[in-house]
Amino acid sequence: MNRLLVVCFVASMAALSACTSDSASQSADEATPPSSSEASSSPDPLTTLKQQAVPEEDIPARVAGRIAIVAEEIYRDAANGSPLWKNPQVTVEDCVLTITNEADGQPSRFVVPLDKLDVRNGFRLIPDREDNPYPGIAIRTVDEEPVIEVTWHGKTQKDNEFTFKLQTREQFERLVPALVHAVHLCNGTIK
């Protein structure tokens, strides 16, 4: 009988020990943060944003990102059948913006050194009115120096003001801040 009592006691202690260790490991599993492989399936949005961000010291890439917004609005205008734009091309290299357009049947081209634009004192909006159905912007150059190359109907001349128009005012709400930011990056006003 003592033997039977000892065997039952040992069996019950083993069962109790097994139950205690299962519940302890279950609590530990609940308290353990997900492993890195589990966490990578749902990345932190801030981490993702930091990984995709253009490095602060990469000025050409930052300028290109701003000019991409300008290009998007011009391309949108052309896609919507604007009489102002046909087959436009917008590029930027070494802070020189180049825009080509075929809207008048003759290719036109603007070559604009962004660092020479005076966005502080030489910037103005062109309102859409009865005599001018399309809104636009005009930006003079620093000291009104004629550094903008304009090719129109096969003739090239130098100008001291960069002007262009789009179909709606709303398009300028995105475009203007992007263009001004690109100018400031190019002339070193901001880093």
C-alpha positions as CSV (number, residue, x, y, z in Angstrom):
1,M,0.0,0.0,0.0
2,N,2.8,2.4,0.8
3,R,4.3,1.6,-2.6
4,L,1.1,2.3,-4.3
5,L,0.8,5.6,-2.4
6,V,4.3,6.6,-3.4
7,V,3.7,5.7,-7.1
8,C,0.5,7.8,-7.1
9,F,2.3,10.7,-5.4
10,V,5.1,10.6,-7.9
11,A,2.7,10.4,-10.8
12,S,0.6,13.3,-9.5
13,M,3.8,15.4,-9.0
14,A,4.9,14.7,-12.6
15,A,1.5,15.6,-13.9
16,L,1.5,18.8,-11.9
17,S,5.0,19.7,-13.0
18,A,4.0,19.1,-16.7
19,C,0.9,21.4,-16.3
20,T,2.9,24.1,-14.6
21,S,5.7,24.1,-17.2
22,D,3.1,24.2,-20.1
23,S,1.3,27.2,-18.6
24,A,4.7,28.9,-17.9
25,S,5.9,28.4,-21.4
26,Q,2.5,29.6,-22.8
27,S,2.8,32.8,-20.7
28,A,6.3,33.3,-21.8
29,D,5.2,33.0,-25.5
30,E,2.5,35.6,-24.9
31,A,5.0,38.0,-23.4
32,T,7.8,37.5,-25.9
33,P,7.8,40.2,-28.7
34,P,7.5,38.9,-32.2
35,S,10.8,37.8,-33.8
36,S,12.4,39.9,-36.5
37,S,11.0,37.7,-39.2
38,E,7.5,38.1,-37.8
39,A,8.0,41.9,-37.5
40,S,9.3,42.3,-41.0
41,S,5.9,41.1,-42.4
42,S,4.4,44.3,-41.1
43,P,7.1,47.0,-41.2
44,D,6.9,50.2,-39.2
45,P,5.7,53.0,-41.5
46,L,8.3,55.4,-40.2
47,T,11.1,52.9,-40.9
48,T,9.8,52.4,-44.4
49,L,9.6,56.1,-45.0
50,K,13.2,56.6,-43.8
51,Q,14.4,53.8,-46.1
52,Q,12.7,55.3,-49.1
53,A,13.7,58.9,-48.5
54,V,16.3,60.6,-50.7
55,P,19.4,61.4,-48.7
56,E,19.6,65.0,-47.6
57,E,23.0,65.5,-49.3
58,D,21.8,64.3,-52.7
59,I,20.7,67.7,-54.0
60,P,20.3,66.5,-57.7
61,A,17.8,63.8,-56.6
62,R,15.9,66.1,-54.4
63,V,15.6,68.7,-57.2
64,A,14.5,66.0,-59.6
65,G,11.8,65.0,-57.2
66,R,10.5,68.5,-57.0
67,I,10.6,68.9,-60.8
68,A,8.8,65.6,-61.2
69,I,5.7,67.4,-59.6
70,V,6.1,70.2,-62.2
71,A,6.3,67.7,-65.0
72,E,3.3,65.8,-63.7
73,E,1.1,68.8,-63.9
74,I,2.3,69.7,-67.4
75,Y,1.8,66.1,-68.6
76,R,-1.7,66.1,-67.0
77,D,-2.5,69.2,-68.9
78,A,-1.4,67.6,-72.2
79,A,-3.3,64.4,-71.5
80,N,-6.5,66.4,-70.8
81,G,-6.3,67.9,-74.3
82,S,-4.9,71.3,-73.4
83,P,-4.2,73.5,-76.4
84,L,-1.2,74.8,-74.5
85,W,0.8,71.5,-74.4
86,K,1.5,68.9,-77.0
87,N,4.2,66.2,-76.5
88,P,5.8,68.1,-73.7
89,Q,9.1,66.9,-72.2
90,V,10.4,68.1,-68.9
91,T,13.9,67.3,-67.6
92,V,16.3,68.7,-65.1
93,E,20.1,68.1,-64.9
94,D,22.6,70.0,-62.8
95,C,19.8,72.4,-61.8
96,V,19.0,73.3,-65.4
97,L,15.3,72.8,-66.2
98,T,14.5,72.0,-69.9
99,I,10.9,72.0,-71.2
100,T,10.0,71.3,-74.8
101,N,6.6,71.7,-76.3
102,E,5.0,71.3,-79.7
103,A,1.7,73.0,-79.1
104,D,1.9,75.6,-81.9
105,G,3.0,73.1,-84.5
106,Q,6.6,74.3,-84.1
107,P,8.8,72.9,-81.3
108,S,9.5,75.4,-78.5
109,R,12.2,74.9,-75.9
110,F,13.0,76.6,-72.6
111,V,16.3,76.1,-70.9
112,V,16.1,77.6,-67.4
113,P,19.0,77.7,-64.9
114,L,17.0,77.2,-61.7
115,D,19.6,78.8,-59.5
116,K,19.1,82.1,-61.4
117,L,15.4,82.4,-60.8
118,D,14.3,85.1,-58.3
119,V,11.4,83.4,-56.5
120,R,11.5,86.0,-53.7
121,N,11.1,89.2,-55.6
122,G,10.5,88.2,-59.2
123,F,7.6,85.8,-58.8
124,R,4.1,86.6,-60.0
125,L,0.9,84.7,-60.8
126,I,-0.8,85.4,-64.1
127,P,-4.6,85.4,-63.4
128,D,-7.0,83.8,-65.8
129,R,-9.3,86.5,-67.2
130,E,-11.6,87.1,-70.1
131,D,-8.7,88.2,-72.4
132,N,-6.4,85.5,-70.9
133,P,-8.3,82.2,-70.3
134,Y,-5.4,80.3,-68.8
135,P,-3.6,81.0,-65.5
136,G,0.1,81.0,-65.3
137,I,3.3,81.9,-63.5
138,A,6.1,84.2,-64.4
139,I,9.5,84.3,-62.6
140,R,12.1,86.9,-63.4
141,T,15.8,86.1,-63.1
142,V,18.1,87.5,-60.5
143,D,19.1,91.1,-61.4
144,E,16.9,90.5,-64.5
145,E,19.9,88.9,-66.2
146,P,19.0,87.3,-69.6
147,V,20.0,83.7,-68.8
148,I,16.9,81.8,-69.9
149,E,17.3,80.3,-73.4
150,V,14.0,80.3,-75.3
151,T,13.7,78.7,-78.7
152,W,10.6,79.6,-80.5
153,H,9.8,78.8,-84.2
154,G,13.4,77.9,-84.8
155,K,14.9,81.1,-83.4
156,T,16.8,81.1,-80.1
157,Q,17.0,84.2,-77.8
158,K,17.9,85.0,-74.2
159,D,15.2,86.1,-71.8
160,N,15.0,87.3,-68.2
161,E,11.6,85.8,-67.4
162,F,10.4,82.2,-67.2
163,T,6.6,82.0,-68.0
164,F,4.2,79.2,-68.6
165,K,0.5,78.5,-68.3
166,L,-1.8,75.6,-67.5
167,Q,-5.5,75.0,-67.8
168,T,-6.5,75.5,-64.2
169,R,-5.4,77.4,-61.1
170,E,-5.6,74.3,-59.0
171,Q,-2.6,72.8,-60.8
172,F,-0.4,75.6,-59.6
173,E,-1.3,74.7,-55.9
174,R,1.0,71.6,-56.2
175,L,3.4,73.0,-58.8
176,V,4.4,76.3,-57.3
177,P,5.7,75.0,-53.9
178,A,7.6,72.2,-55.7
179,L,9.2,74.7,-58.2
180,V,10.1,77.2,-55.5
181,H,11.6,74.4,-53.4
182,A,13.7,73.2,-56.3
183,V,15.0,76.8,-56.9
184,H,15.9,77.1,-53.2
185,L,17.8,73.8,-53.3
186,C,19.7,74.9,-56.4
187,N,20.7,78.3,-55.2
188,G,21.7,77.0,-51.8
189,T,19.1,78.9,-49.8
190,I,18.0,75.6,-48.2
191,K,19.9,72.4,-47.8
